[in-house]
Amino acid sequence: MNVNQSLALIRQGTAEIIGEAELAAKLKTGKLLKVKYGADPSAPDLHLGHTVVLRKLRQLQEMGHTVQFLIGDFTSLIGDPSGRSATRPPMTPEEIQVNAQTYQDQVFKILLPEKTEVVFNSRWCQPMNFSDVIRLAGRYTVARIMERDDFQKRYQAGRPIGLHELLYPLIQGYDSVVLRSDLELCGTDQIFNCLVARALQVDDGQEPEAIIAMPLLEGLDGVNKMSKSLGNTIGITETAQDIYGKVMSIPDELMMKYFELLTDIPVDELKKMLLDWESGQLHPRKLKARLAHTLVAQYHTLQAANQAEQEFDRIFTNSELPREIPEKVLARTILHDGKLWIVRLLHDTGLVSSKSEAQRMLRQGAVQVNQQKIKDAELDVPITDGTVIQVGKRKFVKIKLTSG
């Protein structure tokens, strides 16, 4: 590809490119770029929101460039303040080590190992002494740090900002100086940190890295950024059935964004799908089923995607039970005249995390026993071997009674 073709491909699906002229100049030289992506191992499992950036990194690898996959094991000790309305508790070294290994195990579901350099910023941050930190802090001003949107909001609201949090963008920026990165990828909530990196590189006499900011992906609620702390994620290591079912539950208005950012379906085909949907020629459920099938096939297999689709249709279209339902053992001694209070039943089987959640699910009509809907939170229900309890659309257990 020539430079214009490369740039056109790079632009696809991006929210913003900062320093595009500098990026074009680097591409014209034929230089293979060092592309940085930093990940704090704050949560051990990758979800579809993470893959938006990872897929763009893979695209750049296929163009010949090398990804510097930086695991922020040192910065995790501070805690990324991005988007935070309060200081985040730092992680322990043990938590960081476990999560960092999980990241490495999962990231190569998308990235090419031979085009990836995994680096840890503790390698250069840990040896720094206090005078090194002071010199680094002297290369940036408090006024510029306070331009950061989340710092401004917290300051204006009178919420505390830890002094250590002001150092986070500096350390992330310093990573780019050490790695001499040509390009950095991030979500739109990380642009400020990347701009700090550009400034520090220039101060160091380097060419500033270009920045590709990718859109943030909304989660299952259709409103908030996909985040494990909000419980609205679809994990790439979840079962085929869970991925399929969760994708089928996203709001219709998110479908095309998911197609664009998470799949390899050509742009022209996506445009036709959108036109067919808007004209009524393509039912939204059929469109969403294709999305779910495509994503399961990407992270599992085509066979797994076919089976997940069939199982979903059995349960939700034909109102049948799943072929395989996990068993939960209960002692007969907890029954009274062969019955058990429905709230306790839901809690003891692990289908809900608390009795208050059980009552909420009952009020919402989300509970079934042997495919009969139950709403009465005072009800004692008959329990026998093989009784099937369902909560919501995807949680099932089958009761196995023991004499103990």
Residue pairs with C-beta under 8 A, 6 or more apart in sequence:
1 9
1 63
3 24
3 27
3 28
6 27
6 63
7 20
7 23
7 24
7 27
9 59
9 63
10 17
10 23
10 56
10 59
10 60
10 212
11 17
12 267
13 52
13 56
13 214
13 215
13 260
13 261
14 56
14 212
14 213
14 214
14 215
15 188
15 213
15 214
15 215
16 188
16 191
16 211
16 212
16 213
17 23
17 210
17 211
17 212
17 213
18 191
18 194
18 195
18 198
18 210
18 211
18 213
19 198
19 208
19 209
19 210
19 211
20 210
22 207
22 208
22 210
23 183
23 210
26 33
26 182
26 183
26 207
26 210
27 33
31 182
32 64
32 65
32 66
33 60
33 65
33 66
33 182
33 183
34 65
34 66
34 68
34 179
34 180
34 181
34 182
34 183
35 57
35 60
35 65
35 66
35 67
35 68
35 181
35 182
35 183
35 184
35 185
36 67
36 68
36 70
36 175
36 176
36 179
36 181
36 183
36 184
36 185
36 209
37 53
37 54
37 57
37 67
37 68
37 69
37 70
37 184
37 185
37 186
38 70
38 71
38 72
38 75
38 121
38 172
38 175
38 184
38 186
39 50
39 69
39 70
39 71
39 72
39 103
39 107
40 71
40 72
40 75
40 76
40 80
41 71
41 72
41 73
41 76
41 91
41 96
41 99
41 100
41 102
41 103
42 76
42 79
42 80
42 91
42 99
43 99
43 228
43 229
44 98
44 99
44 102
44 103
45 102
45 106
45 228
45 235
45 236
45 237
46 54
46 103
46 106
46 107
46 109
46 235
46 236
46 237
47 226
47 228
47 233
47 234
47 235
47 236
48 217
48 226
48 233
48 234
48 235
48 236
48 258
48 262
48 295
49 216
49 217
49 219
49 225
49 226
49 227
49 233
50 236
51 110
51 236
51 262
52 187
52 214
52 215
52 216
52 217
52 261
52 262
53 185
53 186
53 187
53 214
54 107
54 110
54 111
55 110
55 261
55 262
56 185
56 212
56 214
57 67
57 69
57 110
57 111
57 185
58 110
58 111
58 112
60 67
60 183
61 67
61 111
61 112
61 115
61 116
62 112
65 115
65 183
66 115
66 116
66 117
67 111
67 115
67 116
67 117
68 117
68 119
68 179
68 181
69 107
69 111
69 116
69 117
69 118
69 119
70 119
70 120
70 121
70 175
70 179
71 100
71 103
71 104
71 118
71 119
71 120
71 121
72 80
72 121
72 172
72 175
73 96
73 97
73 100
73 120
73 121
73 122
74 120
74 121
74 122
74 125
74 126
74 171
75 121
75 125
75 168
75 171
75 172
76 90
76 91
76 96
77 90
77 91
77 93
77 96
78 90
78 164
78 165
78 167
78 168
78 171
79 87
79 88
79 89
79 90
79 91
79 165
79 168
80 88
80 168
81 87
81 88
81 148
81 150
81 151
81 161
81 165
81 168
82 150
82 189
82 190
82 192
82 193
83 150
83 189
83 225
84 150
84 154
85 150
85 153
85 154
85 157
85 159
86 154
86 159
86 160
87 160
87 161
87 162
87 165
91 99
100 120
104 118
106 236
106 237
107 116
108 116
109 236
109 299
119 179
121 171
121 175
121 178
124 174
124 175
124 178
125 171
125 174
128 136
133 167
136 170
136 171
136 174
137 167
137 170
139 170
139 199
139 200
139 203
140 169
140 170
140 173
140 196
140 199
140 200
142 166
144 196
144 199
145 151
145 166
145 169
145 170
146 152
146 155
147 192
148 169
148 192
149 192
151 161
151 165
151 166
154 160
154 161
155 161
168 193
169 192
169 193
169 196
170 196
170 200
172 193
172 196
172 197
173 193
173 194
173 196
173 197
173 198
173 199
173 200
173 201
174 197
174 200
175 181
175 197
176 184
176 194
176 197
176 198
176 200
176 201
176 209
177 197
177 200
177 201
177 204
177 206
180 206
181 197
181 201
181 209
182 207
182 209
182 210
183 209
183 210
183 211
183 212
184 194
184 197
184 209
184 210
184 211
184 212
185 211
185 212
185 213
185 214
186 193
186 194
186 211
186 212
186 213
186 214
187 213
187 214
187 215
187 216
188 213
188 214
188 215
188 216
189 216
189 225
190 213
191 211
191 213
194 209
194 211
194 213
195 211
197 208
197 209
198 208
198 209
198 211
199 208
201 207
201 208
201 209
202 208
214 261
215 257
215 261
216 225
216 226
217 225
217 226
217 257
217 258
217 261
217 262
218 224
218 225
218 226
218 254
218 257
219 225
219 226
219 227
219 230
219 232
219 233
219 234
220 226
220 232
220 233
220 234
220 246
220 249
220 250
221 230
221 232
222 250
222 251
222 253
222 254
224 230
224 232
226 232
226 233
226 234
227 233
234 242
234 243
234 246
234 247
234 295
235 242
235 243
236 243
236 299
237 299
238 246
240 296
240 300
240 304
240 305
240 307
240 308
241 308
241 311
241 312
241 322
241 394
242 394
243 292
243 295
243 296
243 299
243 300
243 308
244 292
244 293
244 295
244 296
244 305
244 308
244 309
244 311
244 312
245 292
245 308
245 312
245 393
245 394
246 394
247 258
247 288
247 291
247 292
247 295
247 296
248 288
248 289
248 292
248 312
248 316
249 393
250 258
250 288
252 284
252 288
255 284
255 287
255 288
255 291
256 270
256 273
256 274
258 291
258 295
259 265
259 270
259 273
259 291
260 267
260 270
262 295
262 298
263 291
263 294
263 295
263 298
265 273
265 294
273 282
273 287
276 282
277 284
277 287
289 309
292 308
292 309
292 312
293 305
293 306
293 308
293 309
294 305
296 304
296 305
296 308
296 309
297 304
297 305
300 308
311 322
311 323
314 320
314 321
314 322
314 323
315 321
315 322
315 393
316 393
319 371
321 371
321 388
321 396
322 396
325 388
325 396
325 397
325 398
326 396
326 397
326 398
327 397
327 398
327 399
327 400
328 348
328 349
328 350
328 397
328 398
328 399
328 400
329 400
329 401
329 402
330 340
330 348
330 349
330 383
330 399
330 400
330 401
330 402
331 401
331 402
331 403
331 404
332 401
332 402
332 403
333 403
333 404
334 340
334 348
335 383
335 401
336 380
338 382
338 383
338 384
339 380
339 381
339 382
339 383
340 348
340 380
340 381
340 383
341 378
341 379
341 380
342 358
342 362
342 367
342 369
342 374
342 376
342 377
342 379
342 380
342 381
343 355
343 358
343 359
343 362
343 377
344 355
345 381
345 383
345 389
346 352
346 358
346 361
346 362
346 367
346 389
346 391
347 354
347 355
347 358
349 389
349 397
349 399
350 397
351 358
351 389
351 391
351 395
351 397
352 358
352 361
352 391
358 367
358 377
359 377
361 367
361 391
361 392
362 374
362 375
362 376
362 377
363 375
363 377
365 373
365 375
366 391
366 392
367 373
367 374
367 375
367 389
367 390
367 391
368 374
368 389
368 390
369 381
369 387
369 388
369 389
369 390
370 387
370 388
371 388
371 390
374 381
383 399
383 401
384 399
384 401
385 399
385 400
385 401
386 398
386 399
387 398
387 399
388 396
388 397
388 398
388 399
389 396
389 397
389 399
390 396
